[in-house]
Amino acid sequence: MYTKLSLRGEIMIRFRLKELIADKEFNDGKRITYEDISKATGVHRTTLSKIANQKGYNTTTDVLDKLCIYFGVDLDKVASHTPDENV
C-alpha cells in the first residue's frame, strides 16, 4: 500500500512507509507500531498514519529526514517519483 501526491492532479509521489515497516518487522523479528516510530522520531502517530494511508498527503522534508534516519535508508526508499506519462 502506498500514498502518492501530485502538483497537477495526477498522483506522482509514492510514500513507502508500510513497506519499510514490514521490512523492519521482518529484519528485527518484532512488530513495529506507529507509536514505536513516533517515540523514536518525534513524528506524531497521526502524521505517520496519514503518510501511510491518505492519498495526496503532503508532508515536510523534516519528517522525511527523520524517517530516513529511523529506517536507515536513503530518501528514495521512503518516497519515490512516479512519472506521469501524459506530461
Order of alpha helices (4+ residues) and beta strands (2+ residues): beta-beta-alpha-alpha-alpha-alpha-alpha-beta
